[in-house]
Amino acid sequence: MSDLRIVSLLPSATEMVCALGLADHLVGITHECDYPPPIIGKPIVVRNAIAMDGLSPQQIDAAVSARVRSGASLYEVDEQLLRQLAPTLILTQNLCQVCAPSGNEIDQVLKSLDPKPQVLWLTPESLAGIEVNLRELGKAADRIEEAEAVIASGRATLERLAARMRNTSHRPRVFCIEWVDPVYCSGHWVPEMVELAGGVDALSRKGADSIRIQWQEVLNWAPEVLIVSPCGFNLSGAEQQALRLRGNPQWTDLPSVQKEQVFAVDANSYFARPGPRVIQGIELLAHLIHPELCDWTGPQNAFQKVATR
């Protein structure tokens, strides 16, 4: 498909495109697309509508919530550039208003394009849904064999991990926190990731949106391992958010704090984006939850133990 011209409106789709060997066909990306390195410098079609630099987690949450309530988009799509790029395939989503352009705003943009491109909506709510999206992209871009190879590789990794997990009877209480102020639990595919990594997160919402929860619920759950994985942030941003948790009441009562098992992670790379690297995210979780069973051979900047006091 030499005439294939892809515009990706979300980072996870960009990673899928490259995993299938289609980077040369990618003509437009978002401001958040930063992986893999060969895509850096491609035309940026989508940018944030809110300037978030210098804002605290609470201020970011308030700004995002207010904009969503008003019906305004969190993103700005460069329609003129999009028309110039003349995509034949647009990759977008309708899962989360905060993660990327979605729903009605995409419909509005498409009205300005002629000829009309094919649009692939990638809205996974689980690990199985991510596989479905890979296959859909493979089919749309004539790369179905490559898609099946990526899926098979991920499944083989998880089978090896499952074999290691059979060597333990202890499944620690884990809490994956997706935002620190206010506190959000994890949702969608992340609870599955914790389960496959040998942990239990009773505060999470499998296959559903992450939601605000009360700090008292965290105290009641008493996690043995606390993973700070704020959506939209890399490791340095996660570390900054993690340090804010120390101001919460009874922070030092948490078993994870007492045992110094609090970790900040690169959420953008391994958790928040439903793409091929969630498999590495599961391996990372397995190392943090069961270091006696699982080594981490990935990038050293994937996680950092947080000073708890």
C-alpha positions in Angstrom: 0.0 0.0 0.0 2.5 2.6 -1.2 -0.2 5.3 -1.2 -1.0 4.8 2.5 -0.8 8.0 4.5 -1.5 7.7 8.2 -2.3 10.4 10.7 -2.3 9.3 14.3 -4.3 11.3 16.8 -3.1 9.4 19.9 0.3 8.2 21.1 -0.6 4.5 21.5 -1.7 4.4 17.9 1.6 5.9 16.8 3.4 3.1 18.7 1.2 0.5 17.0 1.9 1.9 13.6 5.7 1.7 14.2 5.4 -1.8 15.7 3.9 -2.9 12.4 6.7 -1.4 10.4 4.6 1.5 9.1 6.6 4.5 10.3 7.4 5.6 6.8 3.7 5.9 6.1 3.0 8.1 9.2 2.6 11.6 8.0 1.1 13.3 11.1 1.2 12.8 14.9 0.2 14.5 18.2 2.4 16.7 20.4 2.5 13.8 22.9 3.9 11.3 20.4 7.5 10.7 21.6 8.1 7.0 20.8 9.8 5.4 19.0 12.5 8.0 18.2 12.1 7.8 14.4 8.8 9.6 14.6 10.3 12.7 16.3 10.0 15.7 14.0 7.0 14.5 12.0 4.2 17.1 11.5 2.2 17.7 14.7 -1.6 17.8 14.0 -2.8 17.9 17.6 -1.8 20.0 20.6 -3.1 20.7 24.1 -5.7 23.4 24.5 -4.6 24.0 28.1 -1.2 25.2 29.1 -0.3 22.8 32.0 3.3 23.8 32.6 3.8 24.8 36.2 0.4 23.7 37.4 0.0 21.4 40.4 -1.9 18.1 40.0 -4.9 19.7 41.7 -4.8 22.6 39.4 -4.5 20.4 36.3 -7.5 18.3 37.5 -9.5 21.4 38.1 -8.7 22.9 34.7 -9.4 19.6 32.9 -12.7 19.0 34.8 -13.9 22.5 34.1 -13.2 22.3 30.4 -14.9 18.9 30.2 -18.0 20.2 32.0 -18.2 23.1 29.7 -18.2 20.8 26.7 -15.0 22.3 25.3 -12.2 20.1 23.9 -8.9 19.5 25.7 -7.2 19.4 22.3 -6.7 21.6 19.3 -6.6 19.9 15.9 -4.8 21.8 13.1 -7.4 21.3 10.4 -5.4 23.2 7.7 -2.4 21.0 8.2 -4.6 17.9 8.3 -6.0 18.8 4.9 -2.5 19.4 3.5 -1.3 16.0 4.8 -4.2 14.4 2.9 -4.3 11.2 5.1 -5.9 8.1 3.7 -6.1 6.6 7.3 -6.8 8.4 10.5 -6.3 6.7 13.9 -8.3 8.1 16.8 -10.2 7.0 19.9 -13.5 7.5 21.7 -12.5 6.1 25.1 -11.2 9.1 27.1 -11.8 12.8 26.5 -8.6 13.5 28.5 -6.3 11.2 26.5 -6.8 12.5 23.0 -9.3 14.1 20.6 -12.5 12.0 20.6 -16.1 11.8 19.6 -17.9 14.8 18.1 -14.7 16.9 17.7 -13.3 14.3 15.4 -16.5 14.2 13.4 -16.3 17.9 13.0 -12.7 17.7 11.6 -13.6 15.0 9.2 -16.2 17.1 7.6 -13.5 19.4 6.3 -11.5 16.6 4.6 -12.0 15.8 0.9 -11.5 13.0 -0.1 -12.7 11.3 3.1 -10.1 9.1 4.8 -10.7 5.8 6.4 -11.1 6.3 10.2 -10.1 3.6 12.7 -11.5 4.1 16.2 -9.2 2.5 18.7 -11.1 2.2 22.0 -9.7 -0.7 24.1 -10.9 -1.3 27.6 -8.7 -4.4 28.3 -5.6 -6.2 27.2 -7.7 -8.2 24.8 -9.0 -5.0 23.3 -5.5 -3.9 22.6 -4.9 -7.1 20.6 -8.2 -6.4 18.7 -6.9 -2.9 17.8 -3.6 -4.3 16.6 -5.4 -6.7 14.3 -7.8 -3.9 13.1 -4.8 -1.7 12.2 -3.0 -4.7 10.6 -6.1 -5.3 8.4 -6.6 -1.7 7.5 -2.9 -1.2 6.6 -2.3 -4.6 5.0 0.0 -5.7 7.8 -2.0 -8.5 9.4 0.9 -10.9 9.6 3.0 -8.3 11.4 0.1 -7.7 13.8 -0.2 -11.3 14.6 3.5 -11.5 15.2 3.4 -8.6 17.7 0.5 -10.3 19.5 2.2 -13.7 19.6 5.4 -12.2 21.0 3.4 -10.5 23.8 1.5 -13.6 24.7 4.8 -15.6 24.8 6.2 -13.1 27.3 3.1 -13.4 29.5 3.2 -17.2 29.4 6.8 -17.1 30.6 5.8 -14.7 33.3 2.8 -16.9 34.4 5.2 -19.8 34.8 7.3 -17.7 37.3 4.2 -16.6 39.2 3.3 -20.3 39.8 6.3 -20.3 42.2 4.6 -18.0 44.7 1.5 -18.3 46.8 1.6 -14.7 48.0 -0.2 -12.0 46.0 0.6 -8.7 47.7 -2.0 -5.9 48.0 -1.1 -3.3 45.4 -2.5 0.1 44.7 -1.8 1.7 41.3 -2.6 5.4 41.7 -3.3 7.2 38.4 -3.5 10.7 40.0 -2.5 12.0 43.4 -4.5 15.1 44.0 -7.3 14.2 44.0 -6.6 10.5 44.2 -7.7 8.3 41.3 -7.6 4.6 41.2 -6.6 2.7 38.0 -9.0 1.4 35.4 -9.3 -0.3 32.0 -6.4 -2.6 31.3 -4.2 -1.7 34.3 -6.0 -4.0 36.8 -5.3 -6.9 34.5 -1.6 -5.9 34.4 -1.5 -6.1 38.2 -3.1 -9.5 38.3 -0.7 -10.9 35.7 2.2 -9.5 37.6 1.2 -11.4 40.7 -0.6 -8.7 42.7 -4.1 -7.7 43.8 -5.6 -4.2 43.5 -9.1 -4.2 45.1 -9.4 -0.4 44.5 -9.1 -0.7 40.7 -11.8 -0.9 38.1 -11.2 -3.6 35.5 -12.5 -2.6 32.1 -13.9 0.7 33.4 -12.8 4.3 33.8 -10.5 5.3 36.6 -12.4 7.4 39.2 -11.7 9.6 42.2 -11.6 7.7 45.5 -11.2 8.8 49.1 -7.8 8.6 50.8 -9.5 6.7 53.5 -10.1 3.9 51.0 -6.4 3.7 50.4 -5.7 3.5 54.2 -8.4 0.8 54.5 -6.8 -1.3 51.7 -3.4 -0.9 53.2 -1.4 -1.7 50.1 1.9 -3.5 50.5 3.2 -2.1 47.2 2.2 1.4 46.0 2.7 2.3 42.3 2.5 6.0 41.4 1.5 6.0 37.7 0.0 9.4 36.9 -1.7 9.4 33.5 0.1 11.5 30.9 3.4 11.7 32.8 6.9 10.2 32.4 9.1 9.1 35.3 10.2 12.6 36.5 6.6 13.8 36.6 5.5 10.7 38.5 8.3 11.2 41.0 7.1 14.8 41.6 3.6 13.6 42.2 4.6 10.7 44.4 6.4 13.1 46.8 3.1 15.0 47.3 1.5 11.9 48.7 3.6 12.2 51.9 1.3 15.0 53.0 -1.7 12.8 53.3 -3.0 11.8 56.7 -1.6 8.6 58.2 0.8 8.2 55.3 3.3 6.4 57.5 0.7 3.9 58.5 0.6 2.3 55.0 2.5 -1.0 54.9 4.0 0.1 51.5 5.5 3.1 53.2 6.8 1.2 56.2 8.4 -1.4 54.0 9.7 1.3 51.5 7.8 -0.2 48.6 6.6 2.9 47.0 7.6 3.3 43.3 7.2 6.0 40.7 6.9 4.7 37.2 7.1 6.0 33.6 3.3 5.9 33.1 3.4 7.2 29.5 5.7 4.4 28.3 4.3 1.4 30.1 0.8 1.9 31.6 -1.3 4.8 30.2 -0.9 4.1 26.5 -2.8 1.0 25.3 -0.1 -0.2 22.9 2.6 -2.9 22.6 4.6 -1.6 25.5 2.0 -2.6 28.1 3.6 -6.0 28.0 6.8 -4.4 29.3 4.6 -2.7 31.8 3.5 -6.0 33.1 7.1 -7.2 33.4 7.9 -4.0 35.2 5.1 -4.5 37.7 6.2 -8.1 38.2 9.6 -6.9 39.2 8.3 -4.3 41.6 5.8 -6.7 43.2 7.9 -9.9 43.1 11.6 -8.9 42.8 12.6 -12.3 44.1 11.1 -13.9 41.0 11.4 -11.3 38.2 14.3 -9.2 37.1 13.9 -6.0 35.1 16.0 -5.9 32.0 14.3 -2.8 30.5 15.4 0.8 30.6 16.7 2.0 33.9 14.6 5.2 33.8 11.4 3.1 33.8 10.9 3.4 37.6 12.3 4.9 40.8 11.9 4.0 44.4 10.3 6.9 46.2 11.7 8.3 49.5 8.8 7.7 51.9 9.8 10.1 54.7 
